[in-house]
Amino acid sequence: MVDLRVGNCTDILDDLIEENKKVDLIITSPPYNLGMKQSMNKDVIVSYNKYTDDLEYKDYINWQVDILNKCYELLTDRGLLYYNHKERHYKNNYFNPINVVQSSKLKPLQTIIWNRLSGMNFNIGRYVNSYEQIIVAYKNENTYMRINKSAEKYFDVWNIQPTPNYMQVATFPLELPERIIRGYNNYDDLVVLDPFMGSGTTGVACKKLGVDFIGIELDDLYFNNARKRIEETDESGYFIMHPHKQNKLW
């Protein structure tokens, strides 16, 4: 099952709650509030048609906490959130994603460091930022899913390079959601949600692994690109580019 919805994630999350939908994993990376205006300028790193990524600091925090509280309502008792974000100093405020999670109804379980193995420095007098965080959080302390034995071999620092594409310079790499989902392949009937679907990478991982997926995206351009990517992915581990040509991902 692939359920893709275009629109404001706040409203659509409410719709899913009203429909009594439940999910087991939420894997997402929200807009980072980088202060970039609505634009399709090819020279910016991230651009949106329908969203201005420049909320006031407190408004952004409140919005993210509200989203996570809605995610809490959608999770099953065994469910977990994987929330990808990054620490940053912005307009005299120091943002740390763990604080957002701790302000929500969810309970932090672990922080995974995603070492991007690269970076760009936009701030004079500071070291180059080369990592992001993935906050793992649960709903129910007694019943949340545990990773399987094969996943326990990974340390909590993941050295994975970003994947460039024409829409973003450095996108959420496919290996991240795929590694997360494979860690719970001993559980039946998994349903995965990404409320900030973007270019659809989490959906591609789900389709490839035969896992049910619900994706939400505000921007029509991103939504259509994500839908195309997911439609062109089969469950055999191939990404189908053309009817008579297949390129294996790895």
C-alpha positions in Angstrom: 0.0 0.0 0.0 1.3 3.4 -1.0 -0.9 6.4 0.2 0.5 9.7 -1.1 -1.3 13.0 -0.1 -0.5 16.5 -1.3 -1.2 19.4 1.0 -0.4 21.0 4.4 1.0 18.2 6.7 -0.7 19.8 9.7 -4.1 19.4 8.1 -3.4 16.0 6.6 -2.1 14.6 9.9 -5.4 15.7 11.5 -7.2 13.8 8.6 -5.2 10.7 9.3 -6.0 10.9 13.0 -9.7 11.3 12.2 -9.5 8.3 9.9 -8.0 6.3 12.8 -4.9 5.5 10.8 -2.0 4.0 12.7 1.7 3.7 11.7 4.6 1.9 13.2 7.5 4.0 12.0 7.7 7.7 11.2 10.9 8.6 9.3 11.2 12.2 8.3 13.4 15.3 7.9 11.4 18.5 8.1 12.4 21.9 6.6 15.2 23.3 8.7 14.0 26.9 8.8 17.0 28.1 6.9 15.6 31.5 6.2 15.1 30.8 2.5 12.2 32.5 0.8 9.8 30.9 -1.7 11.9 30.4 -4.8 12.8 28.0 -7.6 16.2 29.8 -8.0 18.7 27.1 -9.0 21.4 28.9 -7.0 19.9 28.2 -3.6 20.4 24.9 -1.8 16.7 24.2 -1.0 13.8 25.9 -2.7 10.0 25.6 -2.4 7.1 26.8 -4.4 4.5 26.9 -1.6 6.5 27.3 1.7 8.6 30.1 3.1 11.3 28.5 5.2 11.8 31.5 7.5 9.5 31.3 10.5 10.3 33.2 13.7 12.3 30.9 15.9 9.5 30.4 18.5 6.9 29.8 15.8 9.1 27.2 14.2 9.6 25.4 17.5 5.9 25.4 18.3 5.1 24.2 14.8 7.5 21.3 15.1 6.3 20.3 18.5 2.7 20.4 17.2 3.7 18.1 14.3 5.4 15.6 16.6 2.4 15.5 18.9 0.2 14.6 16.0 2.7 11.9 15.1 2.4 10.6 18.6 -1.3 10.2 18.1 -0.7 8.2 14.9 1.9 5.8 16.2 0.9 2.4 17.4 2.0 1.4 20.9 5.0 -0.3 19.3 5.8 2.7 17.1 8.9 4.8 16.9 9.9 8.2 15.4 13.1 8.8 13.5 13.5 12.6 13.3 16.3 13.9 11.2 17.4 17.5 11.9 20.6 19.4 12.7 22.0 21.6 15.5 22.5 25.2 14.4 23.0 28.7 15.7 20.4 31.0 14.2 19.6 34.6 15.1 21.0 34.4 18.6 19.2 31.1 19.2 20.8 27.6 19.4 18.5 25.0 17.9 18.9 21.4 19.0 16.3 18.8 17.7 16.4 16.9 20.9 14.8 19.8 22.6 11.9 19.7 20.2 11.3 16.0 20.8 11.5 16.5 24.6 8.9 19.2 24.4 6.5 16.8 22.6 4.6 13.8 24.0 7.2 11.5 22.6 10.1 10.2 24.7 13.7 10.2 23.3 15.4 6.8 23.1 18.6 7.4 21.3 20.5 9.9 19.1 22.1 8.7 15.9 24.8 10.9 14.4 24.6 11.0 10.7 28.1 11.9 9.5 27.6 13.3 6.1 31.4 13.1 5.3 31.2 16.6 3.8 29.9 20.0 4.5 29.8 23.7 3.5 30.6 26.6 5.8 28.2 29.5 5.6 29.5 31.1 8.9 32.8 32.9 9.1 34.8 32.0 12.2 33.1 28.6 12.7 34.2 25.0 12.0 32.4 23.3 9.0 29.3 21.4 10.1 29.4 17.9 8.7 26.9 16.0 10.8 23.2 15.8 11.5 21.2 14.1 14.2 18.5 11.4 13.9 16.5 11.4 17.2 14.8 8.1 17.9 11.8 8.4 20.1 9.0 6.1 21.3 5.4 6.3 22.3 5.1 3.5 24.9 8.1 2.6 27.0 7.1 -1.0 27.5 6.0 -2.0 24.0 8.2 0.0 21.5 9.9 -2.1 18.8 13.4 -3.3 19.3 15.9 -3.5 16.3 16.8 -7.0 15.2 20.1 -8.7 15.8 21.5 -7.9 12.4 20.9 -4.1 12.9 22.7 -4.2 16.3 26.0 -4.3 14.4 25.7 -0.7 13.5 27.3 2.0 15.8 25.3 5.1 16.5 27.5 7.1 14.1 26.4 6.5 10.5 28.9 7.5 7.9 26.8 8.0 4.8 27.2 10.6 2.1 24.2 12.7 1.0 22.6 11.9 -2.4 22.6 14.9 -4.8 19.7 15.4 -7.2 18.5 18.2 -9.4 16.0 19.4 -6.8 18.4 19.6 -3.8 22.1 19.7 -3.4 22.2 17.2 -0.6 19.2 15.1 0.0 18.3 12.4 2.6 20.2 9.4 1.2 18.2 6.2 0.5 20.5 4.2 2.7 19.2 6.0 5.8 15.5 5.0 5.7 16.4 1.6 4.2 18.7 0.8 7.1 16.1 1.9 9.6 13.3 -0.2 8.0 15.5 -3.3 7.7 16.2 -3.0 11.4 12.5 -3.9 12.1 12.0 -6.6 9.4 11.2 -9.1 12.1 7.9 -7.3 12.7 4.9 -8.0 10.5 2.7 -5.5 8.7 4.9 -2.4 9.2 3.4 0.9 8.1 5.8 3.9 7.6 4.8 7.6 7.5 6.8 10.5 6.2 4.9 13.8 6.9 7.6 15.8 5.0 8.0 13.5 2.0 10.1 15.9 -0.1 11.6 14.0 -3.1 10.1 10.7 -1.8 13.2 8.9 -0.6 11.5 7.2 2.4 8.7 6.1 0.1 11.3 4.6 -2.4 12.8 2.6 0.5 9.4 1.4 1.6 8.5 0.4 -2.0 11.8 -1.4 -2.5 11.4 -3.3 0.8 7.7 -4.1 0.3 6.5 -2.0 3.3 3.3 0.1 3.4 3.9 3.8 3.1 2.0 7.0 3.7 3.6 10.2 2.4 2.6 13.9 2.8 4.1 16.7 0.7 3.0 20.4 0.4 4.8 21.3 -2.7 3.3 20.1 -6.0 6.7 19.9 -7.8 8.2 17.8 -5.0 5.0 15.7 -4.7 5.0 14.8 -8.4 8.7 14.0 -8.4 8.2 11.8 -5.3 5.2 10.0 -6.8 7.2 9.3 -10.0 10.2 8.0 -8.1 8.0 5.7 -6.0 6.0 4.5 -9.0 9.2 3.6 -10.9 10.6 1.6 -8.0 9.8 -2.1 -7.7 10.4 -4.5 -4.8 13.3 -6.3 -6.4 15.9 -3.6 -5.5 15.9 -2.0 -8.9 15.1 1.6 -9.8 13.4 1.5 -13.2 14.5 4.5 -15.3 13.0 3.4 -18.6 10.7 0.5 -19.8 13.7 -1.3 -21.3 16.5 -0.2 -18.9 17.1 -1.0 -15.2 19.8 0.5 -13.0 20.6 -1.3 -9.8 20.9 1.0 -6.8 23.7 -1.1 -5.2 
